[in-house]
């Protein structure tokens, strides 16, 4: 790569320039919805409602007109309703505009009404439509009349904006913190700056690529949110490993090209293996039949791919150009810093002498932290994730106060007209249903009817799942039940159903990749299995914090009583990918020394001595990056940051620097043994240079 460094640099400048031109539009052009289980009954109900009932579906905009002390029929209130109608009628993304109806969408005391603006576009476009009209609607409030846009589309509009602002604030904090840690770890401003520049190049390229991909198929805005955080942490991880190894190689040769070749032949292979493991782990998430979930995985994979490509091409080219200048602007304490850490070498010797106490302590701590995971509850986010002062939240509260606890989660039942009477009777007799509307025939004469039912519980109450199951079992087979709250339940079920398969695939493929790389089935199996300990421990702590509320006041949030539903699927894939990242760094280094010396003891000690500092520095960077998201106001980014930060901390310290080295010590040569029949099947992979 170094003999064509100029060509590589020019190619990257062109790539970043071309994709970077699209990057600024990443947060405004990406999709804002997609939180649905594609083949679910609730999505079918929404599609039927959009087609046959003027768009009166789960994605319709609901505008709450609240006039305390007045009546909806009053002239001044009716004038505001007309203004709301005119504001929305000019937008073709809205279908039929239905003013407040007595007995349906006008409160018993007559002071509150709900105007329905039907959906005439995709769920993503409906979120954008709400974005475009929020200011106009807000301007109509006044003279004792309050206007609150609410409903699913308005909620996602509000939540996406809040989440975006939180992510940007967290990134602004994480970059300087990360640079500080990198300078301390490397002892050189130039060496510390390389990983940040590399990661920035990968993020800019991936942002532009996401905008282009969104032109072909809707990509969730959450894809970039996740990608920014994960690719930043992972990109710095990779670059730190490569740059540290390059600086070590420069102590043995004055030729930068030779140093780069040695670096990429050893650390480069480990980074490539780690990157493939990350991509495979995230690809398993694609099994979930939900657009937002799938495109989030695609976004992270795209960002990781660009960061990995930059690590394996751009970084070697820059290092070849810099040579010894990579150590420029070094801090005084770092002038004699060696790649081989005497501190971690001594730590390896301590583990050699006393393996059992350390192993028992690490396992006991991880198991104790993991125990709460068995009572972990998951559900899709409730209204509590939205700021209390937001119009969506205020409108939600007004609807509950005026219409009933379950009013924000109205169920929509679409059924052939012939079965409407039987459906109403079955719905009315279902426990947990507070009110059922008369059947409304389709506006296009298609023969369908819509029945709406109000549950007696809040949409986030776990009892709603039981009510839904009972209702679906009672109504005619041709009837389909939907509504925004039901779409959440169906998505949660899809996530729950996919989770065991995703975990199994990730574990199997992770093991196979380690097996191919290390050609050592025992340590490949153990390296994969112990990753489950840190993952379970992180989820156990998450249960205590986000479900039980331990430390919630300190972290500044109100617990929902459950973990957000997409958490286990995404966090498991991400945590496992990071854990395998450190596993590769440690075991690749140990395997390199085993191949050189044939000594299992020396391989373990030298593996720690050469990778321990890098693992700790990488973990410190990741923890700093992830924990900055704990400062976010919306709950989901806070969950993401705390859970991933805890997982990295537990994995790096308890697993990679204690438990896995102890396993190497106790298993000895058996850790690296490969049966002859298996050796013949596996490809030749060596981490030793030359």
Secondary structure per residue as TSV (DSSP state, phi and psi in degrees):
chain	resnum	aa	ss	phi	psi
A	1	X	-	360.0	-32.0
A	2	X	G	-70.0	-32.5
A	3	X	G	-73.9	-8.5
A	4	X	G	-123.0	32.6
A	5	X	H	-59.3	-42.0
A	6	X	H	-64.1	-40.8
A	7	X	H	-62.6	-42.7
A	8	X	H	-63.3	-44.2
A	9	X	H	-63.0	-43.3
A	10	X	H	-63.4	-41.9
A	11	X	H	-61.0	-40.4
A	12	X	H	-70.9	-37.4
A	13	X	H	-61.3	-42.6
A	14	X	H	-66.0	-44.2
A	15	X	H	-62.3	-47.2
A	16	X	H	-66.8	-37.9
A	17	X	H	-64.2	-42.5
A	18	X	H	-69.0	-49.5
A	19	X	H	-76.0	-31.8
A	20	X	H	-63.6	-24.9
A	21	X	H	-64.1	-28.3
A	22	X	H	-92.0	-19.9
A	23	X	H	-55.6	-41.0
A	24	X	T	-59.5	-21.7
A	25	X	T	-88.0	5.9
A	26	X	H	-62.8	-36.6
A	27	X	H	-86.4	-16.1
A	28	X	H	-99.5	-20.2
A	29	X	H	-100.2	-22.1
A	30	X	S	-73.0	161.5
A	31	X	B	-73.4	148.4
A	32	X	S	-107.6	-3.9
A	33	X	-	-125.3	-139.3
A	34	X	-	92.5	6.8
A	35	X	-	-85.2	81.8
A	36	X	S	-155.5	154.8
A	37	X	-	-94.4	110.7
A	38	X	T	-51.2	-44.6
A	39	X	T	-94.7	16.9
A	40	X	S	-80.8	162.2
A	41	X	H	-65.9	-34.5
A	42	X	H	-67.4	-37.1
A	43	X	H	-67.9	-38.0
A	44	X	H	-61.5	-41.8
A	45	X	H	-63.7	-41.5
A	46	X	H	-63.0	-42.9
A	47	X	H	-64.8	-39.0
A	48	X	H	-66.1	-39.6
A	49	X	H	-66.4	-39.8
A	50	X	H	-64.1	-38.5
A	51	X	H	-79.3	-39.2
A	52	X	H	-114.1	-7.7
A	53	X	S	-129.1	36.6
A	54	X	T	64.0	25.0
A	55	X	T	80.1	10.6
A	56	X	-	-76.5	74.7
A	57	X	S	-126.7	-171.8
A	58	X	T	-63.1	-26.1
A	59	X	T	-94.9	3.7
A	60	X	S	-65.8	151.9
A	61	X	E	-86.1	131.7
A	62	X	E	-109.3	123.8
A	63	X	E	-110.2	114.6
A	64	X	E	-86.8	123.5
A	65	X	E	-107.9	109.4
A	66	X	E	-113.9	121.0
A	67	X	-	-129.9	77.2
A	68	X	T	-55.8	133.0
A	69	X	T	81.0	-0.2
A	70	X	S	-123.2	-177.2
A	71	X	-	-125.6	144.0
A	72	X	T	-56.7	-29.6
A	73	X	T	-75.9	-10.8
A	74	X	S	-61.0	149.2
A	75	X	H	-61.0	-42.7
A	76	X	H	-69.9	-32.0
A	77	X	H	-71.0	-42.1
A	78	X	H	-62.8	-33.0
A	79	X	H	-65.2	-39.0
A	80	X	H	-68.0	-39.8
A	81	X	H	-61.2	-39.0
A	82	X	H	-63.7	-40.5
A	83	X	H	-65.0	-40.5
A	84	X	H	-61.5	-45.2
A	85	X	H	-60.1	-45.6
A	86	X	H	-64.8	-36.8
A	87	X	H	-62.6	-39.7
A	88	X	H	-89.1	-28.3
A	89	X	H	-64.7	-25.7
A	90	X	T	-80.0	-2.9
A	91	X	-	-104.9	116.0
A	92	X	T	-67.6	-10.4
A	93	X	T	-74.9	-14.7
A	94	X	E	-99.7	137.2
A	95	X	E	-91.6	-127.6
A	96	X	E	-66.9	133.1
A	97	X	E	-98.5	116.6
A	98	X	E	-109.9	112.2
A	99	X	-	-68.8	167.2
A	100	X	-	-54.4	134.0
A	101	X	-	-113.7	131.9
A	102	X	T	-57.3	137.7
A	103	X	T	76.9	-7.2
A	104	X	T	-122.4	-63.1
A	105	X	T	-124.4	22.9
A	106	X	B	-119.0	130.4
A	107	X	-	-65.2	156.8
A	108	X	T	-54.1	-33.8
A	109	X	T	-87.8	-0.4
A	110	X	S	77.8	3.0
A	111	X	S	-92.0	-10.5
A	112	X	E	-132.6	135.2
A	113	X	E	-133.7	157.3
A	114	X	E	-121.1	118.7
A	115	X	E	-92.2	132.9
A	116	X	E	-105.6	123.3
A	117	X	E	-107.0	103.9
A	118	X	E	-60.0	154.9
A	119	X	E	-85.9	126.9
A	120	X	-	-124.2	27.5
A	121	X	S	-155.0	176.1
A	122	X	-	-65.5	165.6
A	123	X	H	-60.3	-36.8
A	124	X	H	-65.3	-44.4
A	125	X	H	-69.1	-28.5
A	126	X	H	-68.3	-37.2
A	127	X	H	-63.4	-42.2
A	128	X	H	-66.4	-35.8
A	129	X	H	-62.2	-41.8
A	130	X	H	-64.8	-42.5
A	131	X	H	-52.5	-44.4
A	132	X	H	-71.6	-24.9
A	133	X	H	-107.6	-2.4
A	134	X	H	-59.1	-46.9
A	135	X	H	-64.7	-40.4
A	136	X	H	-63.7	-41.1
A	137	X	H	-68.5	-40.8
A	138	X	H	-62.1	-33.9
A	139	X	T	-68.1	-16.4
A	140	X	T	-83.1	-10.7
A	141	X	-	-71.6	146.3
A	142	X	B	148.5	167.2
A	143	X	T	56.3	37.8
A	144	X	T	80.0	6.6
A	145	X	B	-114.2	124.3
A	146	X	E	-107.5	135.2
A	147	X	E	-114.6	123.4
A	148	X	E	-129.4	108.5
A	149	X	E	-70.0	131.9
A	150	X	E	-147.0	-171.7
A	151	X	S	99.4	175.5
A	152	X	H	-59.7	-47.6
A	153	X	H	-64.0	-41.2
A	154	X	H	-67.8	-37.6
A	155	X	H	-62.4	-46.6
A	156	X	H	-68.2	-33.0
A	157	X	H	-60.7	-50.1
A	158	X	H	-64.5	-45.9
A	159	X	H	-66.7	-40.2
A	160	X	H	-63.4	-40.2
A	161	X	H	-65.6	-45.0
A	162	X	H	-63.5	-40.5
A	163	X	H	-66.3	-42.2
A	164	X	H	-60.6	-45.5
A	165	X	H	-62.4	-40.0
A	166	X	H	-65.6	-41.0
A	167	X	H	-65.1	-40.9
A	168	X	H	-64.4	-44.2
A	169	X	H	-60.8	-42.5
A	170	X	H	-64.4	-41.1
A	171	X	H	-62.6	-40.3
A	172	X	H	-62.1	-32.9
A	173	X	H	-79.2	-41.4
A	174	X	H	-69.1	-33.7
A	175	X	H	-62.6	-53.2
A	176	X	H	-64.5	-36.7
A	177	X	H	-62.7	-43.5
A	178	X	H	-62.4	-44.6
A	179	X	H	-60.8	-39.8
A	180	X	H	-61.8	-46.6
A	181	X	H	-62.5	-40.5
A	182	X	H	-65.0	-39.8
A	183	X	H	-64.7	-40.8
A	184	X	H	-64.8	-43.6
A	185	X	H	-66.8	-43.8
A	186	X	H	-87.6	-30.0
A	187	X	S	74.3	10.1
A	188	X	B	-142.8	131.2
A	189	X	H	-65.7	-41.5
A	190	X	H	-64.9	-48.8
A	191	X	H	-62.1	-38.0
A	192	X	H	-69.9	-33.2
A	193	X	H	-74.2	-25.4
A	194	X	H	-57.9	-50.3
A	195	X	H	-59.6	-37.2
A	196	X	H	-67.9	-41.9
A	197	X	H	-65.6	-40.0
A	198	X	H	-61.6	-47.6
A	199	X	H	-65.0	-39.3
A	200	X	H	-61.5	-41.5
A	201	X	H	-61.1	-43.7
A	202	X	H	-64.8	-38.8
A	203	X	H	-70.0	-40.5
A	204	X	H	-63.0	-45.0
A	205	X	H	-63.1	-43.1
A	206	X	H	-68.7	-35.6
A	207	X	H	-62.1	-46.0
A	208	X	H	-63.5	-40.0
A	209	X	H	-64.5	-36.6
A	210	X	H	-65.4	-39.0
A	211	X	H	-62.4	-44.0
A	212	X	H	-65.2	-42.1
A	213	X	H	-64.5	-33.6
A	214	X	H	-64.3	-23.4
A	215	X	H	-69.8	-24.5
A	216	X	H	-93.1	-38.4
A	217	X	S	-151.6	140.8
A	218	X	-	-59.4	129.3
A	219	X	-	-115.3	128.0
A	220	X	B	-64.1	139.9
A	221	X	H	-61.6	-23.5
A	222	X	H	-67.1	-20.7
A	223	X	H	-59.4	-43.8
A	224	X	H	-73.5	-35.5
A	225	X	H	-58.1	-49.4
A	226	X	H	-66.2	-42.8
A	227	X	H	-62.1	-40.2
A	228	X	H	-57.8	-46.8
A	229	X	H	-72.6	-49.4
A	230	X	H	-70.0	-43.0
A	231	X	H	-69.0	-34.0
A	232	X	H	-60.6	-50.1
A	233	X	H	-65.5	-45.2
A	234	X	H	-71.9	-39.4
A	235	X	H	-62.3	-41.5
A	236	X	H	-65.8	-38.4
A	237	X	H	-53.9	-53.7
A	238	X	H	-62.1	-49.1
A	239	X	H	-64.7	-36.6
A	240	X	H	-60.9	-44.6
A	241	X	H	-62.7	-44.4
A	242	X	H	-68.3	-48.9
A	243	X	H	-64.5	-40.6
A	244	X	H	-60.7	-41.8
A	245	X	H	-69.4	-35.6
A	246	X	H	-64.5	-43.5
A	247	X	H	-63.4	-34.8
A	248	X	H	-66.6	-42.3
A	249	X	H	-63.8	-32.7
A	250	X	H	-66.6	-18.9
A	251	X	T	-75.8	-12.7
A	252	X	T	-109.7	-11.9
A	253	X	-	-149.5	146.1
A	254	X	S	-90.2	-7.1
A	255	X	-	-90.5	112.2
A	256	X	H	-61.2	-34.2
A	257	X	H	-64.8	-42.1
A	258	X	H	-64.2	-40.6
A	259	X	H	-63.4	-42.1
A	260	X	H	-64.4	-42.4
A	261	X	H	-60.7	-44.7
A	262	X	H	-63.4	-42.3
A	263	X	H	-61.0	-48.5
A	264	X	H	-73.1	-25.2
A	265	X	H	-75.4	-19.3
A	266	X	H	-112.9	-75.9
A	267	X	H	-64.6	-33.0
A	268	X	H	-60.7	-39.9
A	269	X	H	-64.1	-41.4
A	270	X	H	-64.1	-41.5
A	271	X	H	-65.3	-42.3
A	272	X	H	-60.6	-44.9
A	273	X	H	-62.2	-43.5
A	274	X	H	-61.9	-44.6
A	275	X	H	-61.7	-41.0
A	276	X	H	-63.6	-39.9
A	277	X	H	-62.3	-43.0
A	278	X	H	-61.4	-46.3
A	279	X	H	-64.6	-39.4
A	280	X	H	-67.2	-41.7
A	281	X	H	-59.7	-44.8
A	282	X	H	-72.3	-30.3
A	283	X	H	-65.0	-25.9
A	284	X	G	-64.3	-26.5
A	285	X	G	-66.1	-22.0
A	286	X	G	-63.5	-12.6
A	287	X	G	-68.5	-20.3
A	288	X	S	-75.9	124.7
A	289	X	-	-81.6	64.0
A	290	X	-	-142.9	124.0
A	291	X	H	-55.6	-47.0
A	292	X	H	-63.6	-43.0
A	293	X	H	-64.6	-46.5
A	294	X	H	-63.4	-45.3
A	295	X	H	-73.0	-25.6
A	296	X	H	-62.7	-43.7
A	297	X	H	-63.9	-42.0
A	298	X	H	-61.3	-43.4
A	299	X	H	-61.2	-45.0
A	300	X	H	-65.5	-42.8
A	301	X	H	-62.5	-39.0
A	302	X	H	-65.2	-44.8
A	303	X	H	-63.7	-43.9
A	304	X	H	-63.3	-39.0
A	305	X	H	-62.0	-44.4
A	306	X	H	-66.5	-41.3
A	307	X	H	-64.0	-41.5
A	308	X	H	-64.8	-42.9
A	309	X	H	-61.9	-42.1
A	310	X	I	-64.9	-38.1
A	311	X	I	-63.1	-38.6
A	312	X	I	-91.0	-10.3
A	313	X	I	-125.9	-58.6
A	314	X	I	-65.7	-46.0
A	315	X	H	-62.0	-47.0
A	316	X	H	-59.8	-37.5
A	317	X	H	-64.0	-43.8
A	318	X	H	-66.6	-42.0
A	319	X	H	-62.6	-40.5
A	320	X	H	-61.6	-37.0
A	321	X	H	-71.3	-38.1
A	322	X	H	-75.7	-43.0
A	323	X	G	59.3	-132.2
A	324	X	G	-68.5	-12.9
A	325	X	G	-69.5	-7.7
A	326	X	G	-61.8	-22.2
A	327	X	G	-94.1	10.2
A	328	X	-	-64.5	154.7
A	329	X	S	55.7	43.6
A	330	X	B	-76.4	145.8
A	331	X	-	-76.2	153.4
A	332	X	G	-55.7	-40.1
A	333	X	G	-70.0	-16.3
A	334	X	G	-98.8	-0.3
A	335	X	T	-66.9	-26.9
A	336	X	T	-109.9	16.1
A	337	X	-	-69.2	131.1
A	338	X	-	-108.1	153.9
A	339	X	S	-65.1	-40.1
A	340	X	S	-77.7	120.0
A	341	X	-	-91.2	114.6
A	342	X	H	-59.4	-34.1
A	343	X	H	-62.0	-46.9
A	344	X	H	-75.8	-24.4
A	345	X	H	-65.3	-43.1
A	346	X	H	-64.8	-37.8
A	347	X	H	-61.9	-39.8
A	348	X	H	-62.3	-38.4
A	349	X	H	-67.1	-38.6
A	350	X	H	-62.5	-43.9
A	351	X	H	-65.0	-30.3
A	352	X	H	-62.5	-41.8
A	353	X	H	-80.8	-32.9
A	354	X	-	-131.1	63.4
A	355	X	H	-69.9	-40.6
A	356	X	H	-66.9	-45.9
A	357	X	H	-59.3	-41.2
A	358	X	H	-68.7	-41.3
A	359	X	H	-63.5	-45.1
A	360	X	H	-63.2	-41.6
A	361	X	H	-64.4	-44.2
A	362	X	H	-64.6	-45.3
A	363	X	H	-64.7	-43.1
A	364	X	H	-61.4	-43.5
A	365	X	H	-64.5	-46.2
A	366	X	H	-65.4	-40.6
A	367	X	H	-65.6	-42.3
A	368	X	H	-61.4	-41.3
A	369	X	H	-71.2	-27.5
A	370	X	H	-81.1	-22.0
A	371	X	G	-54.2	-42.8
A	372	X	G	-60.8	-17.0
A	373	X	G	-63.4	-22.6
A	374	X	G	-71.6	-15.1
A	375	X	G	-114.3	22.1
A	376	X	-	-70.8	134.8
A	377	X	-	-112.1	144.6
A	378	X	E	-129.2	148.7
A	379	X	E	-163.4	161.1
A	380	X	-	-69.9	153.2
A	381	X	-	-54.6	141.2
A	382	X	-	-93.7	-179.5
A	383	X	G	-63.8	-16.7
A	384	X	G	-64.9	-18.3
A	385	X	G	-77.2	-10.3
A	386	X	S	-95.6	141.5
A	387	X	-	-56.9	139.4
A	388	X	T	-60.2	-28.5
A	389	X	T	-89.5	-0.8
A	390	X	S	-74.2	148.2
A	391	X	H	-57.8	-35.9
A	392	X	H	-62.1	-46.6
A	393	X	H	-66.3	-41.8
A	394	X	H	-65.0	-41.6
A	395	X	H	-63.1	-40.6
A	396	X	H	-58.4	-46.4
A	397	X	H	-65.2	-39.6
A	398	X	H	-62.8	-43.2
A	399	X	H	-60.7	-42.7
A	400	X	H	-64.7	-43.3
A	401	X	H	-64.7	-37.9
A	402	X	H	-92.2	-27.7
A	403	X	H	-116.7	-21.3
A	404	X	-	131.8	158.5
A	405	X	T	-55.9	-40.6
A	406	X	E	-92.5	3.1
A	407	X	E	-59.6	-37.2
A	408	X	E	-67.5	-12.9
A	409	X	E	-116.1	42.5
A	410	X	E	-55.8	135.3
A	411	X	E	-89.0	138.7
A	412	X	E	-113.4	120.9
A	413	X	E	-112.8	118.3
A	414	X	E	-105.5	128.3
A	415	X	E	-149.1	150.4
A	416	X	E	-58.0	140.2
A	417	X	G	-54.7	-31.7
A	418	X	G	-63.7	-26.3
A	419	X	G	-101.8	7.8
A	420	X	H	-63.4	-45.6
A	421	X	H	-62.9	-44.1
A	422	X	H	-65.2	-35.4
A	423	X	H	-67.6	-42.0
A	424	X	H	-62.1	-44.6
A	425	X	H	-62.2	-43.5
A	426	X	H	-67.2	-37.8
A	427	X	H	-67.7	-44.1
A	428	X	H	-63.3	-28.8
A	429	X	T	-89.5	-0.2
A	430	X	S	-82.9	128.7
A	431	X	T	-61.2	137.4
A	432	X	T	94.7	-0.6
A	433	X	E	-100.1	118.9
A	434	X	E	-88.6	-28.8
A	435	X	E	-158.4	142.6
A	436	X	E	-129.6	132.2
A	437	X	-	-85.9	159.8
A	438	X	-	-63.3	158.8
A	439	X	-	-68.2	133.4
A	440	X	E	-108.3	117.0
A	441	X	E	-68.3	152.8
A	442	X	-	-62.8	145.6
A	443	X	T	-74.6	-15.9
A	444	X	T	-104.6	9.1
A	445	X	-	67.6	27.5
A	446	X	S	-78.5	-9.9
A	447	X	S	94.2	4.3
A	448	X	E	-94.5	159.2
A	449	X	E	-134.5	150.4
A	450	X	E	-116.4	133.6
A	451	X	E	-121.4	134.0
A	452	X	E	-112.2	141.9
A	453	X	E	-133.4	136.5
A	454	X	E	-101.2	121.0
A	455	X	E	-72.3	163.1
A	456	X	S	-89.7	0.8
A	457	X	S	-123.9	161.5
A	458	X	-	-60.8	147.4
A	459	X	T	-57.5	-23.4
A	460	X	T	-91.9	-3.1
A	461	X	-	-70.1	132.5
A	462	X	T	-64.0	-17.9
A	463	X	H	-66.4	-21.5
A	464	X	H	-61.9	-32.2
A	465	X	H	-62.2	-40.8
A	466	X	H	-67.2	-42.3
A	467	X	H	-59.8	-44.3
A	468	X	H	-62.5	-45.1
A	469	X	H	-61.5	-43.2
A	470	X	H	-65.2	-40.8
A	471	X	H	-65.0	-46.9
A	472	X	H	-63.7	-30.3
A	473	X	H	-75.7	-24.7
A	474	X	H	-91.2	-33.5
A	475	X	S	-79.8	163.6
A	476	X	-	-57.5	153.3
A	477	X	T	-62.1	-27.9
A	478	X	T	-80.7	-9.0
A	479	X	-	-84.2	140.3
A	480	X	E	-122.5	140.2
A	481	X	E	-109.9	129.9
A	482	X	E	-138.5	-157.1
A	483	X	-	118.9	157.2
A	484	X	H	-59.2	-44.5
A	485	X	H	-65.7	-34.6
A	486	X	H	-72.9	-33.9
A	487	X	H	-61.7	-37.9
A	488	X	H	-62.9	-43.7
A	489	X	H	-64.3	-41.2
A	490	X	H	-67.4	-37.3
A	491	X	H	-66.1	-41.5
A	492	X	H	-61.2	-39.7
A	493	X	H	-64.8	-40.3
A	494	X	H	-63.2	-40.4
A	495	X	H	-65.2	-43.7
A	496	X	H	-62.5	-41.6
A	497	X	H	-66.1	-35.7
A	498	X	H	-81.2	-23.0
A	499	X	H	-57.0	-51.2
A	500	X	H	-58.3	-40.0
A	501	X	H	-67.1	-41.2
A	502	X	H	-61.5	-45.7
A	503	X	H	-60.8	-44.9
A	504	X	H	-61.5	-46.5
A	505	X	H	-63.0	-44.1
A	506	X	H	-61.9	-44.2
A	507	X	H	-65.3	-44.0
A	508	X	H	-65.1	-47.7
A	509	X	H	-68.5	-34.9
A	510	X	H	-62.5	-43.6
A	511	X	H	-62.4	-44.5
A	512	X	H	-64.0	-38.4
A	513	X	H	-66.0	-43.2
A	514	X	H	-63.5	-37.8
A	515	X	H	-63.1	-45.2
A	516	X	H	-63.1	-41.9
A	517	X	H	-72.8	-42.4
A	518	X	H	-96.0	-20.0
A	519	X	-	52.7	42.8
A	520	X	-	-147.7	94.4
A	521	X	H	-60.8	-37.3
A	522	X	H	-64.7	-52.0
A	523	X	H	-72.4	-27.6
A	524	X	H	-64.8	-41.7
A	525	X	H	-67.4	-46.7
A	526	X	H	-66.1	-41.5
A	527	X	H	-59.5	-34.4
A	528	X	H	-75.9	-44.2
A	529	X	H	-65.9	-40.6
A	530	X	T	-69.3	-18.6
A	531	X	H	-62.5	-27.1
A	532	X	H	-66.6	-29.3
A	533	X	H	-64.9	-49.9
A	534	X	H	-67.3	-35.0
A	535	X	H	-64.8	-47.5
A	536	X	H	-62.7	-39.5
A	537	X	H	-64.0	-41.4
A	538	X	H	-63.5	-41.5
A	539	X	H	-69.9	-32.4
A	540	X	H	-63.1	-44.5
A	541	X	H	-65.4	-38.8
A	542	X	H	-59.8	-37.7
A	543	X	I	-62.6	-43.3
A	544	X	I	-64.5	-39.0
A	545	X	I	-78.8	-55.4
A	546	X	I	-90.4	-22.1
A	547	X	I	-95.8	-46.3
A	548	X	T	-91.1	-17.1
A	549	X	-	84.2	16.7
A	550	X	T	-66.2	118.8
A	551	X	T	78.2	8.9
A	552	X	H	-62.7	-41.0
A	553	X	H	-65.2	-36.8
A	554	X	H	-66.2	-37.2
A	555	X	H	-86.7	-7.7
A	556	X	T	78.2	47.1
A	557	X	-	-150.6	162.2
A	558	X	-	-102.3	117.3
A	559	X	-	-64.1	143.3
A	560	X	-	-86.1	-14.2
A	561	X	S	90.8	8.8
A	562	X	S	-163.0	166.8
A	563	X	E	-93.2	141.4
A	564	X	E	-55.8	137.0
A	565	X	T	-60.5	-31.4
A	566	X	T	-80.8	-6.2
A	567	X	H	-57.7	-55.3
A	568	X	H	-55.9	-43.4
A	569	X	H	-64.1	-52.6
A	570	X	H	-72.3	-45.2
A	571	X	H	-66.9	-36.6
A	572	X	H	-61.7	-46.8
A	573	X	H	-61.5	-42.1
A	574	X	H	-72.6	-42.3
A	575	X	H	-64.9	-43.4
A	576	X	H	-63.7	-39.5
A	577	X	H	-61.9	-43.7
A	578	X	H	-67.0	-42.6
A	579	X	H	-60.4	-43.1
A	580	X	H	-68.1	-27.7
A	581	X	H	-57.4	-52.5
A	582	X	H	-68.1	-35.1
A	583	X	H	-59.7	-45.5
A	584	X	H	-61.8	-45.8
A	585	X	H	-58.6	-46.7
A	586	X	H	-70.0	-51.2
A	587	X	H	-71.8	-32.8
A	588	X	H	-64.9	-40.5
A	589	X	H	-66.7	-43.3
A	590	X	H	-64.4	-41.2
A	591	X	H	-64.6	-37.6
A	592	X	H	-58.7	-44.9
A	593	X	H	-74.7	-29.9
A	594	X	H	-66.5	-40.5
A	595	X	H	-64.7	-31.6
A	596	X	H	-77.9	-41.6
A	597	X	H	-108.2	-26.5
A	598	X	-	75.0	6.1
A	599	X	-	-102.9	119.3
A	600	X	H	-66.9	-38.2
A	601	X	H	-65.4	-47.7
A	602	X	H	-65.3	-35.2
A	603	X	H	-62.1	-41.7
A	604	X	H	-68.3	-46.1
A	605	X	H	-65.5	-46.9
A	606	X	H	-71.2	-31.7
A	607	X	H	-60.1	-44.0
A	608	X	H	-68.0	-41.4
A	609	X	H	-62.5	-34.9
A	610	X	H	-94.1	-17.7
A	611	X	H	-117.9	-16.3
A	612	X	H	-58.7	-46.2
A	613	X	H	-64.7	-39.5
A	614	X	H	-65.5	-43.4
A	615	X	H	-61.6	-44.2
A	616	X	H	-66.9	-41.4
A	617	X	H	-65.1	-43.4
A	618	X	H	-63.5	-41.8
A	619	X	H	-64.5	-40.8
A	620	X	H	-61.3	-41.5
A	621	X	H	-64.0	-47.4
A	622	X	H	-62.0	-44.8
A	623	X	H	-62.1	-42.0
A	624	X	H	-62.3	-45.1
A	625	X	H	-62.4	-48.9
A	626	X	H	-68.0	-42.0
A	627	X	H	-70.0	-20.4
A	628	X	H	-63.7	-26.0
A	629	X	G	-76.8	-12.8
A	630	X	G	-68.4	-16.8
A	631	X	G	-82.5	-8.5
A	632	X	-	-65.8	148.3
A	633	X	S	-76.1	-50.2
A	634	X	S	-62.2	146.1
A	635	X	H	-68.9	-43.2
A	636	X	H	-55.8	-48.1
A	637	X	H	-63.7	-31.5
A	638	X	H	-64.4	-45.6
A	639	X	H	-58.0	-47.7
A	640	X	H	-57.7	-49.2
A	641	X	H	-64.8	-46.1
A	642	X	H	-68.4	-45.5
A	643	X	H	-65.4	-46.6
A	644	X	H	-67.5	-38.7
A	645	X	H	-62.6	-45.5
A	646	X	H	-62.5	-41.9
A	647	X	H	-61.7	-43.9
A	648	X	H	-64.0	-45.0
A	649	X	H	-61.0	-48.1
A	650	X	H	-64.9	-41.9
A	651	X	I	-68.7	-46.0
A	652	X	I	-63.7	-43.8
A	653	X	I	-82.6	-53.4
A	654	X	I	-77.1	-37.7
A	655	X	I	-92.6	-59.5
A	656	X	I	-75.8	-30.5
A	657	X	I	-103.1	-3.9
A	658	X	I	-129.0	-66.9
A	659	X	I	-66.7	-48.0
A	660	X	H	-66.4	-42.7
A	661	X	H	-60.7	-36.2
A	662	X	H	-65.3	-39.7
A	663	X	H	-60.9	-41.6
A	664	X	H	-61.7	-39.2
A	665	X	H	-66.3	-43.9
A	666	X	H	-75.5	-31.9
A	667	X	H	-87.2	-20.4
A	668	X	G	58.1	-133.2
A	669	X	G	-66.3	-25.0
A	670	X	G	-61.1	-28.4
A	671	X	G	-60.2	-31.7
A	672	X	G	-106.5	6.2
A	673	X	-	-75.2	138.8
A	674	X	-	-133.0	120.7
A	675	X	-	-56.0	147.4
A	676	X	H	-58.5	-41.5
A	677	X	H	-63.9	-35.4
A	678	X	H	-74.7	-37.8
A	679	X	H	-60.7	-32.5
A	680	X	H	-70.2	-28.5
A	681	X	H	-83.8	-38.1
A	682	X	S	-77.4	147.3
A	683	X	-	-70.5	156.8
A	684	X	-	-78.3	116.1
A	685	X	-	-130.2	125.7
A	686	X	-	-128.0	139.2
A	687	X	-	-100.8	0.7
A	688	X	S	-89.2	141.8
A	689	X	-	-90.6	137.2
A	690	X	-	87.3	360.0
